[in-house]
Amino acid sequence: MPQSLAKRLGADTGEAVLRYELMEEQAASLGRAGRKVEAALAALRDHQGDAEARLALVKSAADALWGFLVQREVSGLRDRDRIVAEYAVPREVLVRVGAR
């Protein structure tokens, strides 16, 4: 169908459909990453064991947070402070973000 006719009829072009699907997958991926951060932080908050196990949970939470922040930045969302506040990220996790 000619582009001019497609626009007039409100028909989606292949490119528009692809962009929509890519944005949909990007949003779903961000949601999964956010839930991973929430779960890691909850496990850390609920932990009442030894220091070695706690350190492993801190590292896990820092890795999840780092991945989430990178995904957000790639998506153009650069409000890191808001995420740290919203998820109530402990300082011990923040200092390990990006560290391996």
Summary of the structure (lengths in Angstrom):
residues: 100
radius of gyration: 19.6
end to end distance: 52.9
largest distance: 67.7
contacts: 237
relative contact order: 0.11
helix: 75%
strand: 0%
